[in-house]
Amino acid sequence: MVDNELLDILACPKCKGDIEYISSENKLLCISCGLKYPIRDDIPIMLIEEAEETK
């Protein structure tokens, strides 16, 4: 689970859009550009190279 305070300050490194937590996949989704960022050992990996494209 990602802390809500952390979600409030995180932004997508590619487009600076808002991030949403997808609990079923344990990933962070950028609402604007659709990239999904993995979470490993409770640490969000906010690297564009590590993200999955959804669109």
C-alpha positions in Angstrom: 0.0 0.0 0.0 1.2 3.5 -0.9 0.8 6.2 1.7 -1.8 8.9 0.6 0.6 11.7 1.6 3.2 10.2 -0.8 0.6 10.0 -3.6 -0.2 13.7 -3.0 3.4 14.8 -3.7 4.4 12.3 -6.5 4.1 13.3 -10.1 4.8 11.5 -13.3 8.5 12.2 -14.3 7.5 12.2 -18.0 4.5 14.6 -18.1 4.2 15.8 -14.5 0.7 14.5 -14.3 -1.1 13.2 -11.2 -0.4 9.6 -10.0 -3.0 7.1 -8.9 -2.4 3.8 -7.0 -3.6 0.6 -8.7 -3.8 -1.8 -5.8 -4.6 -4.9 -7.9 -1.4 -4.5 -9.8 0.7 -2.8 -7.1 1.6 -0.1 -9.5 1.3 3.7 -9.9 -0.6 4.9 -12.9 -0.2 8.4 -14.5 -3.7 9.6 -15.2 -2.4 11.9 -18.0 0.0 9.9 -20.1 -1.0 6.4 -19.0 2.4 5.1 -17.9 2.4 2.5 -15.1 5.3 2.6 -12.6 6.2 -0.5 -10.6 6.5 -0.6 -6.8 9.3 -2.9 -5.5 9.8 -3.5 -1.7 7.3 -0.7 -1.0 9.4 1.8 -3.0 7.8 3.4 -6.1 10.2 3.2 -9.0 9.6 6.5 -10.8 11.9 6.0 -13.8 10.5 6.4 -17.3 12.7 3.5 -18.4 11.0 1.2 -15.9 7.4 2.2 -16.7 4.9 0.2 -18.8 2.9 2.0 -21.5 -0.9 1.4 -21.3 -2.1 3.6 -24.2 
